[in-house]
Amino acid sequence: MISIVDIPIFAKAEYLALVCALRRAQCAVLFGSCAANCYSERSDVDILCVGSGRRFKTYRLDIVWISAARTCDRGWLGSELGQHIAAYGVHLYGNAPCGDNAYPSDESIARKTAVIRERSAAFARFHYILSPRRAVRYAIRIRRDIQRLGLLRAGRAVPPSPMLDEMWNIRSNPCEELQNELAALGVQSPHVITGALTRSVGSSARARMLGHPCDRGSAQSLLDVFTAAIDVSMNANELNPSLAALLYG
């Protein structure tokens, strides 16, 4: 078993937070790109904990909490995240959350539609003050949301972003399709968004932002650290209870 002294210094805070969370949670589920085995060096580790706790988020780790009662609530089961976890989540321990009969709700579709319209309007209004790199990043965010909306409307769970990028890359005429989909939602000036996606920002940066394969080395080592934290959390003598009180109150 790995001791905390063996954990790299950059990951100690995340390691301790995860150990504390798993000790408190009734159930834990890994989700996102790590669960779907499509992570890259820029991916974080996403954990859903069932119980009572406070969200912990860094660029390397995101711990999300949900109450046990809500796991069988229709609103949660029909949400984008609930759908994703039901389809792609990897159950770590405890009783698995409900979700076998989950189906995207009208509320989740309406919420995603509203988000796309708001983000598109903001981008059309302020894109000219953004750097080319930031404009491309924001346009990709809208493009992924359009893909997510299409999947929700089709009754399908939304996969992690790297899988959305792969789906985008195999389209025959993606920018034209995206422009038509944005126009169908009543988005003004959809060409501004598609134009940003085709803008040149440097081949290496563009490759990373469009979802081309990345080195998994750092992500794998970080995932190993968090896997060790899962193992350690099962040992009641491994972590001083005062650390849990310090992190979670």
VENBELTA-V718670 format. One record per pair of residues at least 24 apart in sequence whose ideal C-beta (glycine too) atoms are under 6 Angstrom apart, sorted by sequence separation. I is the first residue (numbers start at 1). GAP is how many residues later the second one is. D is the distance in whole Angstrom. If there is no record, write none. Layout:
BEGIN
i=I gap=GAP d=D
i=I gap=GAP d=D
END
This chain:
BEGIN
i=25 gap=24 d=4
i=26 gap=24 d=5
i=25 gap=25 d=6
i=26 gap=25 d=5
i=77 gap=25 d=4
i=25 gap=26 d=5
i=71 gap=26 d=4
i=72 gap=26 d=4
i=78 gap=26 d=6
i=24 gap=27 d=6
i=71 gap=27 d=5
i=78 gap=27 d=3
i=21 gap=28 d=5
i=80 gap=28 d=5
i=24 gap=29 d=6
i=79 gap=29 d=5
i=116 gap=29 d=5
i=78 gap=30 d=6
i=21 gap=32 d=6
i=143 gap=35 d=6
i=146 gap=35 d=5
i=48 gap=37 d=6
i=112 gap=37 d=5
i=17 gap=39 d=5
i=21 gap=42 d=5
i=26 gap=42 d=6
i=109 gap=43 d=5
i=108 gap=44 d=6
i=14 gap=46 d=6
i=165 gap=46 d=2
i=14 gap=47 d=4
i=104 gap=48 d=4
i=162 gap=49 d=6
i=104 gap=51 d=6
i=142 gap=51 d=6
i=36 gap=52 d=5
i=35 gap=53 d=5
i=31 gap=54 d=5
i=35 gap=54 d=6
i=139 gap=54 d=5
i=35 gap=55 d=4
i=29 gap=56 d=6
i=139 gap=57 d=4
i=31 gap=58 d=5
i=139 gap=58 d=5
i=29 gap=60 d=4
i=30 gap=60 d=4
i=136 gap=60 d=6
i=135 gap=61 d=5
i=29 gap=62 d=6
i=30 gap=62 d=6
i=28 gap=64 d=4
i=124 gap=64 d=6
i=28 gap=65 d=6
i=124 gap=65 d=5
i=127 gap=65 d=6
i=136 gap=65 d=5
i=27 gap=67 d=3
i=120 gap=67 d=4
i=132 gap=67 d=6
i=26 gap=68 d=5
i=27 gap=68 d=6
i=124 gap=68 d=5
i=133 gap=68 d=5
i=132 gap=69 d=5
i=140 gap=69 d=6
i=87 gap=70 d=3
i=137 gap=72 d=6
i=84 gap=73 d=5
i=136 gap=73 d=6
i=83 gap=74 d=4
i=84 gap=74 d=5
i=80 gap=78 d=6
i=38 gap=122 d=6
i=36 gap=124 d=5
i=38 gap=124 d=4
i=38 gap=125 d=6
i=33 gap=127 d=4
i=32 gap=128 d=5
i=33 gap=129 d=5
i=60 gap=162 d=6
i=41 gap=173 d=5
i=40 gap=174 d=3
i=41 gap=174 d=5
i=43 gap=176 d=5
i=41 gap=177 d=5
i=41 gap=178 d=5
i=39 gap=180 d=5
i=45 gap=181 d=5
i=34 gap=189 d=6
i=18 gap=208 d=6
i=15 gap=210 d=6
i=19 gap=210 d=5
i=23 gap=210 d=5
i=18 gap=211 d=4
i=22 gap=211 d=4
i=19 gap=213 d=6
i=11 gap=214 d=5
i=15 gap=214 d=5
i=19 gap=214 d=5
i=7 gap=218 d=6
i=19 gap=220 d=5
i=20 gap=224 d=4
i=2 gap=226 d=4
i=16 gap=227 d=6
i=20 gap=227 d=5
i=20 gap=228 d=6
i=1 gap=230 d=6
i=17 gap=230 d=6
END
